[in-house]
Amino acid sequence: MKIAVIGSCMVDLIAYTDTVPKAGETLVANEFAMGCGGKGANQAVAASKLGADVLMMGRVGDDAFADNTLANFEKYGVSTKHVNKVPGVSSGVAPIWVDADSQNRILIIPGANMHLLPADLHAAAEELKQCSMIILQLEIPLETVYAAIDFGNSNGIPVLLNPAPASTELDIDYACRCDYFVPNETELEILTGMPVGNDDEIAAAASTLLAKGLKNLIVTLGDKGALWMHGDQRQHVSAPTVSAVDTTGAGDGFIGCFAAELAADTDVATALGRAVSYASHSVTGKGTQTSYATVDEFAKWQSSH
């Protein structure tokens, strides 16, 4: 079944450095890499690498980055029929710093992503109606996110919302109309205003969101796996132990894998387990989309972990 990813396209500019510069400080970094990213694009590519039929809806700028992004989607088999250029606007760009501890710091310059509007959904309506799931993030206008949720609800299409980057402006009533709500720990802290320093605090913060009416709340926990809460049920999925090289895009890999599994009629618990493993594998390689495994690569890795 086809998955629709309605979201962001970015160009990642990645610097690998021992330490991040302080104000006014200039340091020499170890390595630089440029790649295609954006939460929406990452999730689309991850799902496509795992065999899903993926339709991407997004906007790119009127620049060289745009052609690179379109070619990259085509390379990974993602449909670009609804990824259009916006004249006179730059593509989205994400400068990323990865330190010696493999932790990342990211700035997002949205550019053309903010030109993906509710009216664009209507232009793609007939193809969207053929999809088995809609995946959303918050790197596009909130009004477009809400319109996509409305579209999914009206047409009986399950919706997954990844509230990233987290925004306190997000209408929780719309979040409750999604079938899956998938924040990470930091996003959970921002959305609830509660501490998330340990397992009990994470569960308490998550419970306040669940009490508002969320159907399935999945909190991604990095090397601690993921927490799935629905109704009065709580299930923790542990992550395999790996040697992390670059954690950038791990959460997007998780969502892409989870969506691909659901599209293949895998049950939620099994899909979560595979998604946690897939995200764990992704941090063992550098970059975002380049670190995502194909079906065969993932199967080979799983057999040894």
Order of alpha helices (4+ residues) and beta strands (2+ residues): beta-beta-beta-alpha-beta-alpha-beta-beta-beta-alpha-alpha-beta-alpha-beta-alpha-beta-alpha-alpha-beta-beta-beta-alpha-alpha-alpha
